[in-house]
Amino acid sequence: MLDVRDLAVSYGLARALFGINLTASQGEVVCLLGRNGAGKSTTLNTIMGFLRPDGGSVSWGGHELIGLPPYEISALGVGYVPENRRLFATLTVAENLQVGRRPGGLWDLEAVLGLFPRLRELSNRKAGTLSGGEQQMLAMARTLMGSPRLLLLDEPTAGLAPLILESMAAQIRSFKEHGITTLLSEQNVRFASTVADRVVILDRGQVVYEGTYQELEAEAEIKTKYLAV
């Protein structure tokens, strides 16, 4: 289980997170919703060790992550796909995938290409020539090559065409079948409704709602106030 407790983060003198609490169990998809600046990316970056919090704890699989560098957190089975993807633009698709490979891991090249068959067709293309949707697939596939048990996705649908979203949702749902826990940040509420087991709404660095998407559907006031829906 991922267990985040009382997480507080500041950028200089500006407080960004005020005591965030959230959990995610094995195979569960939890979606962080909220407007720009709500604290979604800050939460993911802190879990991954890119930001040092002012207080609180992040426990994953019985390990305390606060204070560990990102490479040690990765070695504990945490994978991260940033919003800007950070692909190696001059390397091919196949080369990008090999960069992410962890020897002896649960995922190998054939398993990843089975989940993302489009990448097999593009294996010799340079990553910088791919479309936005193809780059997002590659970023997710490269992270899977590290055999994570917890996958952090930061705005995976940003800039993607509507036709790509259905495929992206199917791929995220398929992670459940492999026991991968997924925590993603998202502004596309409709997309979240197709993948999330639970949603956590952040506003100004605080959790203001938590529940299933079905429960959220009945909360018209909350959707209007915090999600502009």
N, C-alpha and C positions, 0 to 999 in steps of 0.2 A: 504493500500500500504506500502511496504517496500521502504524506501528512504534513501540511503547512500550518504552522501555528504562530499567531501574533506577529506576522512578518511586517516589519517597519523599515522603509527605505527612504533615503533623502538624496537629492542632488544638490550638494552644497547646503545652503540654508533652506532650500525648498523641500518640504516633505512630500514624497510621491505616494507612499503606501502607509496606511494607518492600521496596523494590526490585522492583516489579512489572514483568514482561516479558510482552508479548503482541504478536501481529501479526494483521492481517486483510487479505486480498487483495481485489482488485476483484470484486464480485459475491458475496463470501463472507458467510455469516451466522455470526457468532461469538457465543456466549452465555456470559455470566459467571454462574456458579452459586455459591450459598453462602447460609449463614444470614444473618439480620439482623445487621448490624454487621461483616460479613466484609470490606467495603471496595468493594463493587460500585458503589454510587452515587458514592462518593468518586472512584473511577477515572474514571467518566464525567464528573463535574463538573470534574475536573482537565484532562481532554482538551479540554473545551469552554471552558476558561479561567476558570471561576468560582472555582477554587482555585489558589493559587500553591504549587507543590511545593517541597520542601526540596532536591530533586535529581532528576536523570534527564532524559530527553528524550522528546518526543512528535513524531514526524515523520509528516506526511500529504502525499502527493503531492509529496515533495521539499521541503516547507516545515516548518521547526521551529515548533511551535505554542506552546511554553513562552514565556511573557512577552507573548504577544499578548492583547489584550482579546477578549471573546466575539464582538463584532460583526465583528472582522477575521477570526476563525476561521470565522465563518459565511460571510463573503465568499469564503473559500477553498473553499467547498463542503461544509461540515460542518453538518448539521442535528441538532437536539436536541429530544426530546420528554420533558419531565420527568415524574416520577411523579405529581405533582399537576396536570398538564396545563396549568395557567395559561391557560385560555381567558378571553376577554372575555365574561363571563356576560350582560351586557346587550346585546351585539351579536348579530345573527343569524348563522346558519351561514355564509351567503354573505359577510357582512361580516368574519367571522373569517378566512375564506379569503383575502379580498382584502388583509387586513393582512399576511399572510405572503407575498404575491406579490412575486417579483423580476422586474422587466421584462426581457424578452429571455431568460428562463430556459428550460430544457428542458421544464418542466411549466407548463401553463396550466390554467384552470378546467375546461375540458371534459375534459382528460386526467385530472385528479384526480377529478372526479365519475365518470368511467368506471371508475376503480379502486374508488371508494366510492359506488356508486349510491344507497345509502340516504340519503346526504347531499343528493342532488338533491331527494328528497322532503321533506327537512327544511330546505331552504335559507332559508325565511322564519321559522323558529323561532329563538327566543333560545337561545343556547348553554347558559344556566343552567337551561333546562327539559328538557334532553336526559337520557337515561339514561346510566349509567356507560359502557356499551359504545359508545353513540353519541358521547359526549364523547371517548372515546379515539380513535375513528375520526376525529373532527374534528381532534383535536390532531395526529395523524399526517398527515392531509391538509393541514392548514395548513403543517406543516413541509415537505412535498413541494412546496408552492407556491414555496418558495425554491430549488427545483432542487438539492438536496444530492446529492453523490456519496458521502458518508459519512453514515449515519444512526445516531444514538445514541438508544436507547430505554431508559428507566429504568422497570423493572417494568411493562411494558405490559399485563399481565393482572391487575394488582392490583384486587381487588374486582369482577371481571367474572364474570357467570354462565357456567356450563359451556357453554351453547348458543352463546355469543358467541365462545368460544375458537377453534372450528374456523374461523370466518370470519376472525378475527384472524390465525391461522396462515397461511391461504391468502394474505392480503394481504401478510404479511411475506415469504413465499416468492416472491411475484410481484415483489418488488423486485429479485431476482436477474436477472430477465429484462431489467431496465432498467440492469443494470450497477451498481446501488447496493450499496455495502458496508454491512452492518448489524452493529452491535455493540450487544447488548442485555443488560441485567441482568435476572435472573429467579430466582424461588424455586420456581416450578412446574416441576418436573423433567419431568413428562409433557409439558407444553407445549413445553419446550425440545427434547424428542426429536423433535417434529414439524417444527421449523424450522431447527435448528442444523446447520451443516456441521461445526463444532468446538465443544467446550465447554472453558471454563477455570474451574476451581474455585478460589475464594478462601476462605481461612480466616485470620482475624485479620490481615488485610492482606498476606497472602502467597499466591502461586500454589502450590497443592499438587497440582494435576493439570491436564494438558492432553491432549486427544485428541479423536477423533470420538466421537459418542454411542454408536456401536456398540462401540467399544473400552471405553467407560465401563460398558456393560452387563455386561461380563465382570469388572468390578472391584467385587464385592459389598462387600468390606471398605471401600473408599473411599466408596461410596455410603452405607453405614451410618454411617461415622465423620463425614463432612462434610456429608451431605445429609439425614440421618435417613430414608433410604429403605430 
